Amino acid sequence: MYAFSGMPSKTTLDDSAWFDRAKCKGASNAVFYPQRGVPSASALAMCRSCDVRVDCLEYALSNDEEFGIWGGLSERERRKLKRDRERLSAVLTTRFS
């Protein structure tokens, strides 16, 4: 299980050794950047079985990736996760400071 550690720091793909192990490496960008309203089932299926899914998601969150499927989450899902993390961080900071 992933341990909450607040917001991740910014990284680049060059700094991310996980990218070399990603199942999507070499896959068509069209799969991970579908047109609005087009299902992204193939991208999500690839992400589900990827060993570096969490690293990919953390990269997207820390770099404010606005578009595409990253770590198995859509843009909307990542925005919600980021808001939820920020709220949790604020609550924990308030209660344990």
C-alpha positions in Angstrom: 0.0 0.0 0.0 1.2 3.5 -0.8 2.1 5.6 2.3 1.0 9.2 2.2 4.0 11.5 2.2 2.4 14.8 1.2 2.9 16.3 -2.3 5.8 14.9 -4.2 8.6 17.1 -5.4 9.0 17.9 -9.1 11.0 15.5 -11.2 11.9 15.1 -14.8 11.7 12.0 -17.0 15.5 12.1 -17.2 15.6 11.7 -13.4 13.1 8.9 -13.5 14.6 5.5 -13.8 11.1 4.0 -13.5 10.3 5.2 -17.1 12.6 2.6 -18.6 10.6 -0.1 -16.9 7.2 1.2 -17.9 4.9 -1.0 -19.9 3.9 1.9 -22.0 7.4 2.8 -23.1 7.3 2.8 -26.9 3.5 2.7 -27.1 1.6 5.1 -29.2 0.8 8.4 -27.6 -2.7 8.2 -29.1 -3.4 5.4 -26.6 -2.6 7.6 -23.6 -3.9 10.9 -25.0 -7.3 10.0 -26.3 -9.6 12.5 -27.9 -12.3 13.8 -25.5 -15.1 11.2 -25.2 -13.0 8.4 -26.7 -12.6 5.4 -24.3 -9.1 4.8 -22.9 -9.6 1.2 -21.9 -6.4 0.0 -23.6 -4.3 2.6 -21.7 -6.0 1.7 -18.4 -5.4 -2.0 -19.0 -1.8 -1.4 -19.7 -1.4 0.7 -16.5 -3.2 -1.9 -14.4 -0.5 -4.5 -15.1 2.5 -2.0 -14.9 5.1 -2.4 -12.2 5.8 1.3 -12.1 2.3 2.6 -12.0 2.7 4.5 -8.7 6.0 6.1 -9.9 4.2 7.2 -13.1 1.3 8.7 -11.1 3.7 10.5 -8.7 5.6 11.9 -11.7 2.3 13.2 -13.2 1.1 14.7 -9.9 4.4 16.4 -9.1 4.7 17.9 -12.6 1.1 19.0 -12.9 0.5 16.8 -16.0 -2.8 18.2 -17.3 -3.5 15.8 -20.1 -3.5 12.1 -20.8 -3.5 8.9 -18.8 -0.7 8.7 -16.2 -0.4 6.0 -13.6 -3.8 4.6 -14.6 -5.7 7.9 -13.8 -7.3 10.4 -16.1 -6.9 14.1 -15.9 -10.1 14.5 -13.8 -9.1 11.6 -11.5 -5.6 13.1 -10.9 -7.1 16.6 -10.1 -9.4 15.0 -7.5 -6.5 13.0 -6.0 -4.4 16.1 -5.8 -7.2 18.1 -4.1 -7.8 15.2 -1.7 -4.1 15.0 -0.8 -3.8 18.8 -0.3 -6.9 18.7 2.1 -5.4 15.7 4.0 -2.1 17.5 4.3 -3.8 20.6 5.6 -5.7 18.6 8.2 -2.7 16.7 9.4 -0.6 19.8 9.6 -3.3 21.6 11.6 -3.9 18.7 14.0 -0.3 17.6 14.6 1.5 20.9 14.6 
